[in-house]
């Protein structure tokens, strides 16, 4: 019986150590994962919603550490050398805003996990204003009869579902 207890104890230590390595490799901060939008999660979770901005979304992870909730967005590919893309920053800021509206406390930051590292994005008032301005522009474009292409990236055009009807396609 004593040997069985020792085996269970050391097995538990191995599993605990392995879980810490996996968590560190995933870029997750310390705390409880309270929300995820990744495959294999044991239950489907509804998107977070902001009535104030009529915005919804699902961060890849939401980690609670005390009263603070930290959104984590996982991106495939290497971390950009000059910092995260603006679109990645605004997506993460949207998750910060949704987190604030749904859980009642303002996150201090969010994390973008790339294949080769993690980038911390501060949830600043400036980025929040940029997001709200961008949402306003996007909503204005919904009613426009013609919207100009906003990039010069062939790959984005190639993957766009509207490219066959687009007069500005790069492909």
C-alpha positions in Angstrom: 0.0 0.0 0.0 2.9 2.4 0.8 4.5 1.7 -2.6 1.2 2.4 -4.3 0.9 5.8 -2.5 4.4 6.7 -3.4 3.8 5.9 -7.1 0.6 8.0 -7.1 2.4 10.9 -5.4 5.3 10.9 -7.9 3.0 10.4 -10.8 1.0 13.4 -9.7 4.3 15.5 -9.5 5.2 14.4 -13.1 1.7 15.4 -14.3 1.9 18.7 -12.5 5.3 19.5 -14.0 4.1 18.5 -17.5 1.0 20.7 -17.3 3.3 23.7 -16.3 5.5 23.0 -19.4 2.5 22.8 -21.7 1.0 26.0 -20.2 4.3 27.9 -20.6 4.6 26.7 -24.2 1.1 27.8 -25.0 1.9 31.3 -23.7 -0.9 31.2 -21.0 -0.4 33.4 -18.0 -0.8 32.1 -14.4 -4.5 31.7 -13.4 -7.6 29.6 -14.3 -8.6 29.2 -17.9 -12.3 30.3 -17.7 -13.1 30.5 -21.4 -11.7 28.9 -24.6 -12.5 28.8 -28.2 -10.1 26.1 -29.2 -10.8 22.6 -30.4 -11.2 19.9 -27.9 -12.7 22.0 -25.1 -15.3 20.0 -23.2 -18.2 22.3 -23.9 -19.1 24.9 -26.4 -19.1 28.4 -25.0 -21.2 31.3 -26.3 -19.4 34.4 -27.7 -18.9 37.3 -25.4 -21.2 40.2 -26.3 -21.1 44.0 -25.7 -24.6 45.6 -25.9 -22.9 49.0 -25.8 -21.0 48.5 -29.0 -23.0 45.7 -30.6 -19.9 43.6 -30.7 -19.3 39.9 -30.1 -16.3 37.6 -30.2 -14.6 34.6 -28.7 -11.0 34.9 -27.5 -8.9 31.7 -27.9 -8.4 31.8 -24.1 -9.5 33.9 -21.2 -7.5 33.4 -18.1 -8.7 34.7 -14.7 -6.0 35.7 -12.1 -7.8 37.0 -9.1 -10.3 39.6 -10.4 -8.4 40.2 -13.6 -9.3 38.4 -16.8 -6.6 38.3 -19.5 -7.6 37.5 -23.1 -5.1 35.4 -25.1 -5.2 35.2 -28.9 -3.3 32.5 -30.6 -1.9 33.2 -34.1 -0.1 30.7 -36.4 3.2 31.8 -37.8 6.2 33.6 -36.4 6.0 36.8 -34.4 6.4 39.8 -36.6 9.8 41.5 -36.1 8.3 45.0 -35.7 5.6 43.9 -33.3 2.1 42.5 -33.7 0.1 43.5 -36.8 -2.4 46.3 -36.2 -5.3 43.9 -37.0 -4.0 41.5 -34.3 -3.8 44.3 -31.8 -7.3 45.6 -32.5 -8.7 42.0 -32.4 -7.1 41.6 -28.9 -8.3 45.0 -27.8 -11.8 44.0 -28.9 -11.5 40.9 -26.6 -10.3 43.2 -23.8 -13.3 45.4 -24.2 -15.7 42.4 -24.4 -14.0 41.0 -21.2 -14.5 44.3 -19.4 -18.2 44.5 -20.5 -18.9 40.9 -19.5 -16.9 40.5 -16.3 -17.0 44.0 -14.9 -13.3 44.6 -14.5 -10.9 46.2 -17.0 -8.1 44.0 -18.1 -4.7 45.7 -17.9 -3.4 43.8 -21.0 -3.9 40.9 -23.4 -1.5 38.4 -25.0 -0.9 37.5 -28.6 0.7 34.0 -28.8 2.8 33.4 -32.0 4.6 30.2 -32.9 7.9 31.6 -31.5 6.8 33.9 -28.7 4.2 35.9 -26.9 3.6 39.7 -27.3 1.9 41.6 -24.5 -0.5 44.4 -25.6 -1.5 47.0 -23.0 -5.2 47.7 -23.0 -4.8 51.5 -23.2 -7.5 54.1 -23.7 -5.8 55.1 -27.0 -6.1 51.5 -28.4 -9.7 51.3 -27.1 -10.5 54.6 -29.0 -8.8 53.3 -32.1 -11.0 50.2 -31.9 -14.2 52.2 -31.5 -13.2 54.4 -34.4 -12.4 51.4 -36.6 -15.8 49.8 -35.7 -17.5 53.1 -36.7 -15.7 53.0 -40.1 -16.6 49.4 -40.6 -20.2 50.1 -39.9 -20.2 53.0 -42.3 -18.8 50.7 -45.0 -21.7 48.3 -44.5 -24.0 50.8 -46.1 -21.5 52.0 -48.8 -22.1 50.9 -52.4 -18.4 50.7 -53.1 -15.5 50.2 -50.6 -11.9 50.5 -51.5 -9.5 47.7 -50.8 -7.5 48.5 -47.7 -4.3 46.5 -48.3 -1.7 45.4 -50.8 -1.4 41.8 -49.7 -1.9 39.2 -52.5 -2.4 36.4 -50.0 -5.4 38.2 -48.5 -7.0 38.8 -51.9 -6.3 35.2 -52.8 -8.2 33.9 -49.7 -11.1 36.4 -50.0 -14.5 35.0 -50.8 -15.4 38.2 -52.7 -12.4 38.2 -55.1 -14.4 36.9 -58.1 -16.6 40.0 -57.9 -14.0 42.5 -56.8 -12.8 45.2 -59.2 -9.6 45.8 -57.1 -8.3 42.3 -56.7 -4.5 41.8 -56.7 -4.8 38.2 -57.9 
